[in-house]
């Protein structure tokens, strides 16, 4: 069965709907014997993240590592020649997510996560081939933390939502008349009391977002 962009389907439930999806007969079981392999060492954080997400959502704890895939494994790898966010997901005896860069592969892992099904007691990936690329290179969510304060934990939830909807940028409106939320070493009295972040909190948030293929954009009002 081949489905084009905009097709109505509930299987797989990929959001946004990809450019092309070809669903095949058969399925790949996801079990604790399977591994999530990083084809490049820079993809290891993403492999570990996907392992955590699969365990959290479906209760399957897969190990991570490197090497050639065996049946039941998931391979994350880089494609050559394309610098866009285009990515593919192929599921046969093993699954492979391929993209030209970390963000592209990250988006492919989201499609994989959204495609996982339960068949009785089994957790499986349907046999399929997915090709996708965003229609716009800039897609962002803006959060106004100057007018409406949000904790770092809440901002991390926004980052997770950006990942799950394949939104690569999270813009933070950090300063306005209501409050100045950015830390200042030049003028420590400048940040608004009880409504600002520490340098350590922001660095932690950046690391959290980078691991999920999301880039933070700070916005300051003069």
N, C-alpha and C positions, 0 to 999 in steps of 0.2 A: 504494500500500500504506500503510495507516494503522496505527500501532502505539501501544498505550497503555502507561502505566507498568507495569513488571514484565514486559513482553513479552520473549520469548527471541529474540535476534537477534545476529548477529555483524557486521551491516552496517547502519548505522554502529556503531562500538564506543564509544559515549559512556558515561562513568562519572562520577557515578551516572546511571542510566537516566532520561531526562527524563519529564516528565508526558505529553507527546504528541510523536510523531514521524510525519511523513508523508513517505515516500520516493517521489519521482517518477522518471519516465524521464529519461534524459539526465544529463550531468555537466558541470561547469565546469572546464576545464583551469586549473591553476596554473602560470604561467610567469613568466619574468623580465620580460615585457612588462606583467604585471599590477601593480597598486599596492594598497597598504593605506592607505585614506584615513581620516583622523580628521575626523568631522563636527563636532567641537568641539576647540579647541586643547588642552583638558585631557586629551583621549584620545590625543594624540600619543605620549606615553611607551608607552602600550599598543600602539599601531600598530607602533612600533619593536621592542617586545618580541616581538610576534607574528611580525614579519618575521625576527627572529633565530631564533625557535623553528622556523619553517618551514624555514629554511636548515639548521639543525642536524639536524633530524629527516629532512627529505626532500630537502635539497640544492637547493632552489629559493630564489633570492634575489630577493624582490620589493621594489620601492622603496616609500617612504612619502610621504605628502603630504596635500593637501586638495583639495576640489573635487567635481564631480559624477562618479559612477562610470561607467566604461565597461565593456563586456563583459570579464570576466576579472579585474575589480577586487574588492576586499573593502572594504566601508564599515562603519566603526564609528560608531554614532550613539546619541544619547540619545532616550528616549521621554518623553513628557510625561504628567504626572498620576499616575504610579505611583512611590511611593518605596521599594518593596520590592526584593528581589533578582531579581524576575521578569525574564526575558530571552527574546529570540527569535533564531533563526538561520534565515535564508531564503536558499536557493541557487537561482538561476535563471541568467540570462545573466551576472549578477554576484551576489556574496554580500553579505548585510547582517547584522550583529550589532547588536541594539538592546536597550538596557536603560535604566532610570531613573537610574542612577548608575554611577560608575566600576567599582565591584565587580561590579554586575550585568553590565555589558558584558564585564568580564574573564572572568566565568564563561562567557559566550557564546563568547568566543574559545577557551576550552578545549574546548568542544563542537566547535567548528570544527576545531581542531587534531586532535582525536581522530577526526574523520570523514574525514580526508584518506586517499585510497586511491591505490595504484599500479596502473595498467593497462598492463602492458608497460613501456615506457620513459616513459609519461606519468604525471604526478601530477595527480589530479583531486579535486574535491569532488562527491559525488553530489547530484543535484537533490533538495531536501528542504525541509521546513518543520518547525522544532523550537520548541516552547514549553515552558519549564521555569521552575520556582521551587522553592526549598528548602522542605522540610516543617517545618524548625525554623530560627528566626532565629539561634540561637546554636549554632555547631558549631566545636569547637576541638580542637587537639592540644596536650598539655602535655608539655614536655621539662624534666626535672630536671637542670639543669646544676650545681646545688650539690653533689649527691651523685655525679653522673657527669659529669665535665667534657667539654664539646664545644667544638671550635674554632668560630670565626665561619664558616669555610667549611662546616663540617658543619651549622651552623644554617641557612645559606643553602640547603643541600640539603633541609632540613626545610621551609623556606618554599616551595621549588619543589614539593615533594610536596603541601603544603597547596593550592597553586594548582591542581595537576592533579586533585586530588580535590574541589575546590571547598569547601575548609574555610577560612573567612574569618579565623579567629583562631589565633594561635600563642602559647600561654601559657608563659612561661619562669620556672621556679622558681629564683630567683637566690640565695637565702640559706638556709642551714640549719646544723646543727652541724658538718657536714663542711667547708664553705667559704663564704666571702662573696665572690661573684663580681662585685658591682656596684661601680663606681668611686666614691670619696668624696673630694670636695674639702675637706670639713670635717675629715675624719680620714684622711689618705692612707695610714696604717698599717692601716686597717681591712680592706681587701680582702686575701684570701688570696694569698700569693706564688705566682706561676706558675699561678694558677687564677682569674684575674679578667679582665674586659674593660676596655678603655679607652673613654673617652667617644667618641672618634673611631670606634672599631669599632662601637659600639652605634648611633651616628647613621647610619653606613653601612648597618648591618643594617636599620634602620627604613626608610631610603630604598629599599633592595632589596625589602623586603616591601611597602611602599606601592605600588610600581610594579606589583606582581603582585596587588593587591587583597587583601592579607593584613595584618591589624592585629596588632601585637605587644602582649601583655599581660604586664607585669612583675609577679611575685609575690614578696613579701618576708615572711619569718617574723620576728615580733617577738621 
